[in-house]
Amino acid sequence: MADDDTAQTNEPALNRNCDYDERPRTQIELLVVLIFNDRRQPSRKNKHGLYMRVVWVGSIIEITIDDLCAEDKDSSPSELVYSVTPPSNGHLALKSSPNKSILSFTQAHITEGHLVFVHNGAMSGGFSFQVTDGLNFAPQQIFSIIAHTLVISLEENKGLGVFPGSRKPVSQLDLKAVTNDVISAGNRSITFMIVTFPKLGGLIRVNSDDTTQEILSFTQSMVDEGVIMYEHLHAELAGWSAEDFFTFTVSSPPSALDLQVFHIVISYEITRDDRNSRLLANTGATVQEGGRVLINKTNLDASNLLIKLPDIQRSMYEVWYQVVSFPQHGMIVVGERNVTKEKPNFSQYILNKFGIVYVHDNSESLNDSFAFAVWLNLKSESATKPHSEVLEEMFNITVFPVNDRSPELKTKRLHLKVLQGDMSVLGSENLKVEDLDNAPAELKYTIVSNPNNGYLAIKSNLSVSIKDFTQADVDSGNIWYVQDGSSSSGVFCFSVTDGKHRPLYKLFSLEVIPIVLVLVNLTNVVLPQGQTSVTITNVQLSAVTNGKSTNIMYEVTQPLKYGHLMIGNKQVTKFEQADLYSGRLSYHLSNLTASEEVLKFMLFTAEGNLTGQVLNITVKPLVQVVPDLQISNGVAYKFGSSDLDASELANLTNSNPRFEVIVPPSHGKIVKKKFVSGAVFEDIQTFTQADIDGGVLLLDIDTNMTGIDLLNDSFTFILRADAVQPAVGCFQYSIVPHSPPLVQGFTTEVPFVTSMTTLKVHTTSKYEAPASSQEEEPAIAPQKPESTKWPGQNHWGYLHEKGPLLNLAMRTSVSEEIKTTSQVNAKSPREQVGESSNAWYIIIPLVLVSVLLIVAVTFVCILLMCQKKEKTKSLVKSQADAILSSPGRCLEWSLTVPTVTVTPLLKGAERSAASTFMAVRHEQLLPAVVSPTIERPLQNGILNLDPEVIQYCRKTNPTLKRNQYWV
């Protein structure tokens, strides 16, 4: 780090980064590194203005570029010369001559690692230095040297425990010396010098070639590597336990430790490292499959147990064994008898003189064992296992198999599936051969005939075909099958052998799975009417593939007729699956005369393609359609805005949306009132939203529903409006059998008296709203144009016979179409059922009273008509026309009380048509205004009356007295 005072234009300076070629300089930059607490850091001036470096007392340290580094673009490292004053606590020297002091050196000496500082003397000191390039000089600096004492200590000195006659390594857990030089611990050598050698053994070093050599000294790194061992000698002379030791010194220049002692315990109580046994010998045995092996004192020797006894008693005891757990794959024979549970004992004497025999049972086992107990028994007593002073161990037997079996194929189906053009591992689940006599590495495969659609290869080199491999290669997943890209499946023939038996020949099949590209989503894209663009996402268009290449591309194969595809602001004919998932792709409609577009495309990956695909883009009409609508058969249903509403489109375009029927209903027809105030209807194929709102549009349904409870029907239309594209929609509904309301059952008992003029019937939907003006007349159900005589029953039930008084007075026939007059105020079937059930108890008594009154009034009117028929006929006709044409003389049915239809009677030209409604309360008078929903049928009914009857109808309503009411 450069001193701030050194930043002069032409002066040398020292720099941290000695890069002479890449960093042009006009001055020399300086960097000095300070070490505090053994941690190397960039140095900074202390309060005395000195740079410092920590060293160990009496040590030699190398001065590196981390300590001093000068550079200048005009000078090489060898031209940058340092001049120093003699250090006060040591001297600077070259590494080749550490004892020769120098007072000048170059940057090259530092960079190449030739400069060292040799500490000698005081703990604190240093030197001054100045660097020059021959022309310029950097300011003089002071480099301080602080010396610390190196301390060495023994961190571990636990000693060692050794089994008699064995070797045991000395590890760092047993012996470890450390210094306070933490930073350089890996490079610092700590040496142990043996002063006194052990007496019962020796210290040896084990070389890499397993040879050994005696040593006089060793280092801590050797101990850490585990190559320093203590070897016990002359175990036969040792007792049950003994002690040994050696002394040593420890040094790490310039520090050293005084004489130290390392203790060693030798005892049979210590477990051997090579086997878990406290006996003099328990080595186990090896036997060939189905063979036998002799076990003697070299394998099993417990005579060291006698060492526990005093020398005078040892001759009185002998060592006995008892088999406590018998071998599973063989037997033990002592002399001529087998060792059994009844006779499980044998002695060390037998082992020493004759030995015992283990006989293998010829099974495919690879190892066996038996457990035994051993103890000291008096020779004068029978051999009985005591309860204490017993040692138990395990004797292990290794079985070498005999190759007496041929390899056996374990795989039921030699088969592998691989993707076309891909590669797949040939694992043990596909190919498995077992041989209990051989390891998997000894079972060798040879390919007799290569596959016709690929080759087998080793995982480490998949580009080279192989002919031979082993079962171990298969089990480890190293054998791969590489498919050549053809679509045909194939086979290869192989042989497998253990090297002794005849090879086994088999065929292996290779099934190729073709690469497929499948559309998982192909849903119509819906463009809302009035909009010109819509986003296409993976919800409408998505594909998957089983190939390795997952980048799916789409390409338009036929130009779009009415629009184009865009990603952002760019028009495209190609896009990716990622564009669909991110929602970047959109369709833009440019031709407002089109209601649909067909996008023909293909999709492909690097491995396959799928052609001839079609995505439909359709315009969704901006209209609200009533769901789950049910209409009664045999009636005319009037459309309302709650059924078919394009008002949102009307508001959007400021126009009257038009509906063009392109597929008419299957079980009816759409009709429209020809005139607002008329009763003439015409079949239509086109209507507007205004027609729906005006209540002049009806759906006339008349079909045979014998044995049918529900019949679905619909009609398809094109919705058009100004400045927007057309859209195709569908109006769906259900037809149910007609169920007449209860009121009709009573009113039909008194047939209507009318002229031959046809009376059209009105039926309202339950969704209808009341008309807002008198001119908005109710819709009239169109009937068949031809009139027929009234049959015995209509569409909804049987009619009663005509009243005799009315037949006698009127002497006229009734048209079949008048049957539906009682339907004037009928609602949709769903409302009819609800109102009928709620009004049942009110209707029955009122209707009965009404019928009696009607008969009496009718009889009186007929008598009056006969007297004034001729002189009033012409007058009545003109007055009736005037009355019916007057907007203030409309009639209204009450929707809050039950009603009954009666024939109005006329008494004079000055009287208006008699009301056909009755009030439940005497305060309720005949209304002066008829609602638009009722006005049209009533006018038609009155117009069809005989002029002689009209003249007797009142024009004004007489005042009712108490307890009087109108019928």
Phi, psi and omega in degrees: 000123186287143174285142182297332183284347185269357185280069176253154189297314186250014182264150175296150176217160181252144185231149178296319189253104182280070178251096189282339188267326191261345184240094180296135182229150171250001178216168179264129179255148187238139173226127177239135182252135180248138176251116174247131178052043175065017178242123186281123181223156171299127185281153174227156178295136172273189184293341178269357181077030183246152168260145190229156175214134181264133177229169175267144182304128177073010183267165175246121181242150179269133174272118184248180178292345174287339179268310181223127180212114178241148179209152179205135185293338182266359185225147175274166180302327181286345180266352177267110189252132174262133172247128186234156170271157181300126178298147183276343182227039178156202178207156174269143181207167172273148184300330180288337179222076187293341182270353182259115183286143176231152180242002175212150180198170182249169176296332179295322177299320180290312184299321183274001175077029182267342187268132177227160173242130180253116182279140178197123176108228190294160179286329180241146179175204179156199181205158174261150180214158176215139182246141181219153174257011181103337179240317183248155181233135171280155178302150181291139182236158177247127178250112183268142177242120177248125181259136174242152180277131176280126182247131177243143181212157175269113179277326178224134172204067188271345185086188189217145173246131187228138173283139183306135177077011183240174175252150176213131181287149173267113183258173179290347172285338179265324185213120181208127176245142182224162174237171176275007175275082185289320184295317184260020184300323181291334182258353182269132181263130175247121187249133174258124178251120182283126179260312178241125183276154177295152185265328184263002180192202180208162176265128182230160174244130179267121181278173182295337179264020178067009172279159181237159176209144177288149185232153175254337179208164177204167181248167179295327178296325176295318177298317180297327179281348178077027182261355178264123184231153169256130180244122178276136182244155176057058180295333181292338180268351184277155174273195180298324177212154180205170180231148178217169179196168168212154179251157185201164170241155181236134180216148172212093190311134009264020183252153180207158177250155176287182184298133180236160182238135176244118185267146180228128177254128179245118185203148174287348177284348181269131181288137179287151179287325185279341177201153183271082183209146175252007181270163179296326176210130172204069189272347187079184182212163176238144182215149177278150180306124181079003182257195180222156181220142179271131178249118179231198187290343175288335178265324186218113182216116179246021182293345178292347176295334180291341181294335179297332184276154172298154184303325184289339184261348188298326181287348182272350184240159172221160184266129177238148179242151171223127178283117181258342176218116188279154178295148183272338186238026179183194181217162178249130182242128176245111183066243180255003183240154175274143175284121182234179179294330179284326179229080186263003190258150168207162187248167176294331178298317178298317180297319183290322187268316185244324187082168174241162186240134171256127181247121180278147185272010177071016175282173182273021179287151180253351178204161179206172181193165170214148179260146181219158173246144182226141181205169176264129184234137176298136181295335182278354181243157178292152183284103179232130181294123179280173180272346180221175181054042180241136178248129180244135178216177182244136176253117185264141181234126177261130183254124174269120184290154175251132184281081180247008180233146177271156179301145182239128180282123182260341181283125181286323183231113178277093191206144178216132175260137180218140178289143181305125180077004183254184176229152183214147180284139176263095187265179181293339175288341177264329185213111182219121175237133181240147175211113183295342181270349185226148174284158179305327181291344180267354178265110189252133177259145173227128178279115181279315176227131184289156174297149180269004179223027179161201180203163176264145183212161174278144183304324183286343180212081187285353181270354183245128178285145180241159179246332186230146174198172182243169176294330176297323176297319179294315183296327181274000178076026182268350181261124181236149174254127181253115181276140187274002178099350178286157184272351184274146175280166184210181179217161168220150181257137180223162172233151180223140182209158175263004179094349181242316183268169180295142181296152176256124183256134180214161174254137179242125182265144181238109182265126181264125177268115182297148175284126181238150176235116190237134172277119179263339175226124175213080186247141180306139175271127184257123177253114181299138179298133183099345176254154182246000180217152179210143179277136176253121183239184179293346176293323178270329187215115181205144182223157176226159178218151176265006180279172179289327180276115182260003179276102183264126180250148177239142179221131178287125184263345179219129184303142177290143185275323191241002181193200181203163177263146180219145169240110188067236179256012185249128177283133187228158170237358176228144177205169184246166176298326180297328177295325179289318180292327181272353179074026180275341184271137178217154176253135181239122180272127180248346180247110185279006176268353185261141177252355178202159179221146179245120178259109177262128187211169171231156176230151186204159170235186178290348185244348182190175180212167178220117187250172173068036181261150184227132174239121182271133176245113185241149177271127179269124183297141179273076184213146176261124182244132181294135178269154171054045180277135176240133182234138179286144177288147175083010179233168176256121183262125181271129178286141173233172181294340176283345178270314184217106190232112176248030182294328178296320176292324178297317179293324181293319185258352183056044180216177179260104183301144183245137178251124176246114182283118179256339173227106185287169177296151180277335187235036178174193179210157179262125182234162182220141176295129184291321176233149184298320183260008183260177180239021181257134183240153179223147176289137182227160174239352181224138177209168183240172176293329177296324177297320179293314181294329180279355177072027182254006183251128183228156175245108183271117184245126177207103182215163180276117181242032179297121179076010181242129180268333184209134181227122180272140180212168181192168169220147183254141185222161171251124180263124181236151174205166184292136171067016174228161180286149176289161180216142180265129179229175182218134176253116184248145179203171179239141178255129179241154177301145184287139177231102188291148176291162184293330181303320183299327181297332180270321183291337181286352178287337177244099183294152181282143174261119185210168177274186182281356179294135184287134176254115181280152187256143180247134177227128183253151175278155177292346180269357184292143171258150180300145180295147185266350181215164181288334182283341180278088184285153179292154178290145181246130179290120179289136178246179179295138185296326182278141180265141178234162176293151182296118180280181181289339177211158178251198182292337190248349180167181180276144176261146177282163179292155183293149177293137183296325182292318180293321179297321181292321185281317188273325181049051179216161178267160180249132178289150180298330185288343179290347179304327186274005179299322179295353180265006186304316183259017183288147177252190178294156183306325182292324177285326181299318182296318181293315182291325181296316183291328183280331186259006187303314186285346176268323186293314189303306182293322181295319181295320179299316178295320182297319182299317180296318179294321181298318181298319181292315181295321181297321181296320180293316182298323181295320179295320180292323182295323182296330183281327187243026187294311190286316188282348182246359187299311183290320181295319181297321183298315180292320179293321179298319178297320180293321181295313184289333180278348180284125180292341180274359183247037178282154179253153183220136172268137176284132180268003183255350180230158176296148183233160176219141182271128178233164178273119180291141178247140182251133181250339179196164182292332182280354183260147179273175179299136181291143179290139179259015182242153177239150181255143177284320179262144181289345177285340183282119180256169178292123181295152180271345182238133179263133179294151180301334181291334186251340190303312187296311181298324181292317179299317178299319181295319181290321179297331182278354179286157177292135178306328180295331179280321183301326185294340181267359179282141178289150174260335177235165180261119178294153179290134179272141174274177180299142180064019176253151177209160182269146172230000000 
